[in-house]
Amino acid sequence: MPYYTKLGKLPSKRHIQFRRPDGKLYAEEVFGTEGFVGPTSTLYHINPPTQVIGWTALYSTKVEYVERDTMRMRHVKSMPLPPKGDPVTGRVVLFGNNDVEISVCVPDEPMKYFFKNGMADECFFIHFGSGTVYTMFGALKFGPRDYIVIPKGTIYQFVFDAQKQGEPEPRFLLMESVNGSHILPPPRYLSKKTAQFLEHAPYCERDLRTPEMPMTFDKKGKHEVRIKSRDLVHSYQYSYHPLDVVGWDGCYYPYCFNIDDFSPIVGKHHMPPPTHQTFEAHNFVICSFCPRPLDFHPQAIVVPYNHSNLDSDEVLYYVEGNYKARKGIEVGSLSLHPQGIPHGPHPGTPEATIGATHTNELAVMCDTFAPLYPTKAALELDDLHYPRSWEHGWEPDAATNGAAADRPSNGHANGKSSKTSKTGKNGAKNGAKDGATKGGRLVEAKTPAKTSAKSGKARAQASKSANTWD
Ligand SMILES: [Fe+2]
């Protein structure tokens, strides 16, 4: 993270004597990035962190992609993925390239070891399940809809709570940087002088949950730490508990952020995807599409315009909402829209959604600046009918007419539009004002407000067309 925090016991100065109760020195470790000119933290261990015993090569993590020459829209239903492995070995990469790997994990066994990703920052999105991730920086309690950002080199162990009766099995989405870059808030959200989140940012420091106690485990004995590096997971043995830090401070640490704490930026007219941006790394961004009032111009088209994001592939992971108007899309679906073809609402959807005032969509998007490739696992879950749903004549199902506004209504982000952010700030202000003075407008898309006779006629036409499509 770009801002400073601390936890536990610290000496008054860096690099001075700091002693354990038994009189011996704590072992100081500077945990630095970018050649020690990037975000850095300083940790104090009970045991020298250099005391690592032996190693064993366990398994390769090199991802094999397929259909690298094929460019088409894809839809992968991840819900049928059977539970397997633990929160590390159970990860199934579905899409990726040389910058990011996107995987889904449905773990069915606990981690019996600690893990360190020595190659990448990891951004988890917990879809279902709760628990605690114990890290060398402290503990992070997590629950559904939490992002958890764990920076490269952090030793951690996920412990999921026991699944309660009636609850979905634990499941998370993972976006892993594989190009060595770090996953951070967009720079345009931050003050250049202090790294403080600016007023137009859709979240701020108060929304981020930093590590808490317990942090220190003073135990001897064999502990396995699996380290991912060079596309290989190595098993290392520690002769003490690897989470033995008594204190740390700095700007490099894991944290949680719940997507419900993302404050959507809305506007009089349709807002572009960068307003949904949450994180970014080199060559990819992560966005949050959250429930919000829709555009409030009297003649607004509330679904996105057709668009070509000429430099990006985009993956949407559908978390929650009414997806009936996007045929085949369901909770846990991942859609991939490549940069080579324009995309947008299904035929008839713009008319059908006129007058809708609110969306209940909840989705996480990962946009990349290089083509994404599927894995064999993705192809096994591939919905081959999805690209055909844009064929001429496709209309929303009459039974779900108008519900399209409940699906993720956006596509892509480039993460570099400061102008857009300024617009978004004004839009948010106007949207709040509008919501306050016209509270009755906030109705579900299924029962659109009567904005005009013309729009009512349009809905009727769309409904009729939908019947024809059936
Ligand atoms: Fe898009």
Boltz pocket constraint, residues with backbone or C-beta under 6 A from the ligand:
constraints:
  - pocket:
      binder: B
      contacts: [[A, 307], [A, 309], [A, 314], [A, 337], [A, 343], [A, 410], [A, 411], [A, 412]]
      max_distance: 6.0
